[in-house]
C-alpha cells in the first residue's frame, strides 16, 4: 500500500491545530513556533504532491478510497487533478506567510486591558482551516466535500468574530475608549454572523441538491457519476439536472462570492485581521470557484450550458460593480475586498466562457489573485497596525518615511491591476481572450473593469503613499525583518509567474481540456484564416 500523501497533507495541519491549542497558556511564543513548523511541514508535503503529480497521466492521481458510511454509499475518496494540485499548493504556500504576518495579532493587549486574545486558539484555528480547505480540494466524494464545505465555516467564524482587527479609525470619535471598543466588537460580531448566515443558507440549499443527486445516481462518487453520465448509463431529466445544478451553483456563488451574493465579503474582510482576510479571499473563496469547475461542469454539463448566459451577465456586473465601489471606498481593507469581488467576476466569467483559454485563465487567476491579494493585504495590514487606522484619509507621504513598505505596496497594487510582467496579467488576458472568442459583447464590457482597476489602485497609492508627510505618519518605521520575510518571497513569485507562467499553465492545461470534454465544448474556430 502506497503512502497516503493526500491524507497526510490534511492530517498534519489538523494534528498541528490540536497540538497548538494544547500548548500551555503562558507559552504563547512556543505555540506560534509549533504552528509555523506545522505549516512548513504541510508545505513540504504539498511540494511532494506537486512532484509526484504527472500532468500527462490519469485525470485523478494519488487516489485513496475507503469505506466510510457504507449504508448510504459514502466513501472517503480523495484524488487530485491539475486544478486541485495548483490550489492545494497555493493554500500550503500562503499559510506559513499568514502565520508570520500575524505573529503578534493575537497577543494579549496592554496590561490592564479587559480583553484577552488567546494566542494558541488563533493559530490553532488557522491550521484547522488549512486542513479543511486542503481536504476539500482533494475530495472526490460529493458528500465528503459537502461536509468539508460546511465545516470550514466554523474556524473562520471564530477568526472573524473573535480575533478582529484592532485598528478602528471609524470609531475614533467615540466618547470613550470603552465605547469605541464596544462599537468595534459589535461590528466584528455583525460581520461574523453575516458571513455565517450567508454561507449556511448556501450550504443548506446545496444539501438538498446533494440528496437529490444521490436519489438519481445512487452514490456520491464524483468519478462514478461523471463516468456514468459520459457513457450514457446514467440519464437525468433536463428539469431535474437544472434544479440540481442551481442547488450546487448557489452555494458556490455565495462562497466565491458572485454578485449579488457578495455582500458578506466586505464586512468579513474589513473586520478581520489582515492575515485572516487573506485566508478568506485568497484561500477559502477559491473553494467556490474550484467547485464550479469540478462539480457543476462535470456533473451537470447540459445545465451548465443552459445557465451560462445568465451567469456571464452576473459575472460582468460583479466586475464593474466591485470596481466602481472600490473606487469610492474610504477604508483600505474594504477597497481590497471590493476589488476582489471584481476579480472573482473575471474568474467566473472565464469558467463559463466554455473555452480552453477562458478556463485556463480562470484557474491561473485563482492562483495569481491569491498571491497578489496576499501581498497587497498583508502590506496594508502592516501599514494599518503602525498607524492604528484603516481610513485612507489618515495617511499621506508614507513613501518618504517607509520607502520599502511603499514600494512593495506599489508592486502589490500593480499586480492587482494586472500590469504586464506581473502574474495576474497573463490570467486576466487569457480570460478576456477566451471570453471574447465566444461572447464578444461580454468580453468588451468586461475590459472596462481593467480601467477601473487602474483607477482605484493608483488613487489608493497616491492618497496613502505620496504627497506631504502627515504628522501622524512621520515616525512610521519601515518594514522589519519578519515582515520582509513575509513579503519578499511573494513579490518574487509574482514577478516570476508574470514572466514565466509555464509551470502552472502546464499543470492545469490537461485538467481544463478534460473539463471542456465534460461539457462537450470545443474552442470556436477563428473567423479569419491565417495567411499561408
Phi, psi and omega in degrees: 000129182285160181295130182283079187296319181295318177299320182298323181295335177265324182293322182300307178294329177295314176295323178297325177297318179294316180296319180295317180295334183276351179296134181307147186303326184283348184253064183295318182296322178298321178297320178297316181293322176301313181297317181295315181295321178296318180295325177290323175296321177296320176299320178297320178293322177296322176297321177297321176298316178301317183293319184279343181284131180252108182302333180268004183270206180299159181298308179251126185236167183056036189289150174223142180211123180218146177296140179234287176242083190299327182300332182247013177069024180268128179234156172272092184242129178232152176181151182232139168254186185297324180293316180295320180298316180298318182284327174298315179296320178300314180299310181296329179289317187285328187299316176302322178291324176297317180295316178296318181295326181262026185307322183248007185294332183250014176293153176302147176287182185305157182304135179095349180290145180277349180269138178232128183249103184292107184302315182301318181295321181300309183285330176295320178295321178299315180293322178297319178296319178301316181300317182291320180295314180300315181293329177293327175289335184268337188294134173240011170255125186298320181292319177299317178299318180299316179303314181291322179303321179275321185296329181292347176293331187294303179297325182290325176301314181288327177294324179284309186280330185262341183228053183286173181295139178276345183270112182229072180301332183292343183250020180295333184274006179299151185297331180213165178297320179297321179295318177297321180293322178294319178297319179294320179297323178295322178295319179297316180297318179299314181297318181293317181293319179298316176303313184293316183294317179301311185287328175293321178299314177299319181294323179294320177294321178295323179301317177299320179291324178297317178296317178299321178297320178295322181298319183274334185256333179085357177201177183247005184287118180301314182297315181293318181294315180296320179294319179295323178291321182291321183269001175087001180283346175237116179244129179245130179304146184304312181295321179296315179300319181294319178294318178297317177302313182297323178297315177292311186298321180302314180297318181290326179291326175294314182293327191301306355259151179255139175300136007260025182261023191264350199293344178286335189293311180300322177294314183296315180289323181295324184266353178274162166294158182302317178299321178292322176300323176296317178300321182296304190271332183268341185238296188295314181298335179293339177299323179295311181290323175300317182293330175299318179291314187283318188257309184298308184288324185280320183274329186230064186297317183291319178293327178297317178292323178298320184273351187306312183303316180293318181295320178297321177296316178298321179296316180294319175301317178299320179300308184287316182298311180299319180293319180296317179290330176296321180301322185268006184283146174256346183258127184301313185289324176291327175300314179295326178296314180292326174298322179294323176300318177298317181293323177294331173299318176298317182298312182292324176299318179296322180297314187266004169293340177059041172231155181295323178295317181296315182286324174296316178297321179296318179294315175299324180297322178302315180290311186290324175296322176301317180291313184293319178293323177299315180299308185295315184289321180293320177292321175300321177297318177299318180295313182295321180295332178285317186270333181081021180211145176263356186281130181300323183295344181275003182240168178161132178075019184297327183297339180279334181255338180220072187296325180292317177300314180296320181294316179290327175297321178295318178298316177299320178293318179295325175294323179296325178271009174062051176293134176305138184100347175245153194306316184297340182300313184299315183292318179294321177299315180296319179299315181292318178296314181297325178287317185296325182294335180249326182228077187300322181297317178297317180298320180295314180297320182297332181296337177296336176297329178294317179298315180293326177298318177299322182294307185290330180289312183289325176294319176301313181295316182299315185286332182264324191255335184253180178084187180298148179283120177287145182304326183290341181251003185297331183255014181294131176283156176283179180301136178271175186300314180298319181291322175296324179296330177286314191278316190302313180296324180291320176296317179299321180291323175301317181289316182300311181288340174288325180273326187220079182280359188305320182303317180284319181300320180294329180287319187274338187302313180299322179294323178295317178299321179292324177294319176299322178293324179301320183265008177055048180240146173233155179296142178299144176286143176300137180284338180246121180291141177292145179294139180264000000 
